[in-house]
Amino acid sequence: MEAREEAWRRLHDPTTPAADLAEIARAHPEFADAIARHPNCYPELRTWAAQLAGELTAQRDVSRQARAPRPWLVLAVVGGVVATLGGAAAIAAVLSTSGAGTPVSEGGATPDAPVATGSPSASAQGERRLDGPPVYIGDELGTFLPDASELSEFIPAAAAGQLTSELKVVGETEGASALPANCNPWMLPDEGAVVGSRSLNWNDQGYTRDSVTVRQFPTPGLADAWFADFADHTDECARFEFGQIGYSTTPHELEVVARSGGGVLVASLDASTADGARTVVVGHDGNVVLTIDAEGTLADGDAQRLADLVAARIDRARAALTEEIGYR
């Protein structure tokens, strides 16, 4: 069985053959949507994937409703970790590796397809482990979004936020860039590798301004590199210029005002124009990067509290998704 993150990477490789897609489907049925969109997915596997995607969505809904205490518990001790699931949540958290159907490809191959019922079973590679997902997909991203009520303590306008899954791609920039170039992400972050997004926006002014956004990358490595574009250049971007280099630029000052662990930083970005100062938060986990871009600066002490809030939200999201996704 492939590692989950490697399987996810291969689903974004157009050369992955149909037989390999079926193997990924058997090991990772939660990737049904991505499997169905792959150019080498054959009709029978695509039909199966569409059906399973609907079943898994229904199971997740049942799982979320079943988080209240139940009169009985299922305890699983796997790799030294105790997982406690109740009622329908226990059913939704387990996936079988046995094949219930054999969709036939146009080339005559007959790879097994997985089903979303049964109980955890051993594979040829050994017992499955409950170790959490190294990649997050689709609606799982929304689990990382802080609630509008949480954010409104620091950013009052966020109380009116609206949820969206729209990707915010960069269009014509009229030649604008930063000097030094390493500071570009603070002004125009490159969305080239982003494959999914969930956002909470509180106005429509600007590219990613006044929003909290969770971006999904194909692999954790790409997300880590995107996060590093911010975190690794804070010193050299303490003062930088942005605009049409050689013609007209605006000086900016960047100051990191808080950090929480190694995965969250809060910065103040101040332009010497009427645009004024902005607060930018960047957080990272697995294959996702969370950003907050808000007008104004934070009061003393609030920056650290916001950094800790974002870090705690990321930790809760990881724990909740580990429980919900269950055995892999």
Protein Blocks (a to p, Z undefined) as FASTA:
>chain_A
ZZfklmmmmmmpmklcfklmmmmmmmmmmlmmmmmmpmklcfklmmmmmmmmmmmmmmmm
mmmmmmpccfbdcdddeehiacddehjllmmmpccfbdfbdcddfkopacddddfedjdd
ddfkbpcddebjabdehjllmmmpccfklmmmmmmmlmmpccdfbdcddddeehpacddf
klmmmmmccfklpcbdcdddfbfedjkgoiadddddfbfklmmmmmmmmmmmmmmmmpcc
edjehiaccddddddfbdehjkbccdddddfbfklpaddddddehjbccddddedjddeh
klmmmmmmmmmmmmmmmmmmmmmnmpZZ
